[in-house]
C-alpha cells in the first residue's frame, strides 16, 4: 500500500502536544534523575575549561559547546548535575523535532507520538542526553536542518531556506560536520527532479550566505591558527580508516538507536526513495546515502549521522502506519523501549559504580567509564602536590587538566597546565624553581629532569583517570617556552 498521494497537498496534521510533552517530559525527568551520578566526562571537563577561556574557536571545535559548559558552570560552579541539565534539555528538543518531522511527512497523533518514543528511547539519545558534548548539540542541529528542509520542500516555499541557513550557521559554530549535511542536501535537492528548481532560487543562496556569515568568525580563527581541525581530522581518519573501523561504522549504525528502531528507519529510508507521494522529501534519503558513502571513504564515525535518523524513523513510522491499524503502530513504542532497556546500564549511570565496573556493560559504555573516578584522581594529585610542595601540575591529557580545574582541590597558587589541544594555547607555564607533578605520561619525558615515580591513582575502573603513573620532577631541562613545542600535541 502506497502513502496517500494527498499528503502532497494536505496541510500538516495538528501537533499532538499532550502525548509529545509527556514523552519529552518523561525523558528529561529520567535524565535529570541520573544527571549527578558517576561524574563528568573528560571531554566535558575540557569544555568547561575552554568555556572559561572563551574564544571564537579552539583546535578541536568551535565555541558553542564550551559556551554552554561555561554557562552551566557559572550557574552552579563545580556541579556535575548542572552540567548535565544542558544535554537533557537538548535531547528533549531533539525528540520534539523528530515528532514534528513525522508531522511534515503526514503523520498524525499516533505517528508523531510513536516517532517521539522511538527516538527518545534510542541508545544514542540516552547517551547524548547524559553528556554535554559537541555531538549532543550537533545531533539537534542536524535534525533541525532536516526538519526545516522538509518543511521548505513540502510547502515549496523557498523563503524557508533563510531559516535553514540561520539554524545551520548556528550549528556550524558548534561543529563543522553541519557543512557535510548542507552539501549532501544541496546535491540531493539538485539531483531530484521535483526539487531542483530550489537551486535557482535567490532565497536558497541567501540562506547559504547567512550560514556562511555566521560561520565566518570560527573560520577566521581556524585560518589564523593554521587550521588545526584539519590536522585533527587527519588523526581521526588514520585511526578509523581501516577495515576494522569500517566494519565498526556499519555495525554501530545498525544499533545506534536499537535494533528494533533500525528496522523502522530502514523501512523509512526505502520508502522515501520509492514512494511517489514523498518525491519532494527524497533529497533527505539521498543525503543519508551520500553521507554514508562519504564517511565510509573518509574514516568518519557512525554517530556523525545521528541527526539524520530522526527523519528516517519518522518516515518509517508513517509508512508503517499507512499499512496497519493505529494500535499495532502504537505497539512499536513499547517494543522499542523494551529493546533499549537491555543497553540501559551502558547508556545511563543506573548501576552503582562497583557493579557497573565489573559488568559487561562497562565494555559497551565507554563514555560512562570515563565519567568515573575524577574526584579520586584530583584528590590523589592534590595529595602529591601537598607532599612535595609542587607549584605546577602538568598533564598529558585535557581530561586530567580539566578535572583538576573543575574539582578545585588544589591550592590557589598551584597552576594546572597541559599541552593537549586547546590547553596548549593557554601555556606555557611561568618559569620558577618549584616542583612539578606530571600526570598522564607513561614514562618520564626527556624534557623533564629529576623525575621520581610515585604511587598512581586507583579509581577502581580502567579509564583515563587511572591509566598512567604520577611523576614528581624538579622541572624542565630548559625554560618552558623552549620546551613547550615538545609538550604540545593534537589528538582526538
Order of alpha helices (4+ residues) and beta strands (2+ residues): alpha-alpha-alpha-alpha-alpha-alpha-alpha-alpha-alpha-alpha-alpha-alpha-alpha-alpha-alpha-alpha-alpha-alpha-alpha-alpha-alpha-beta-alpha-beta-beta-beta-beta-beta-beta-alpha
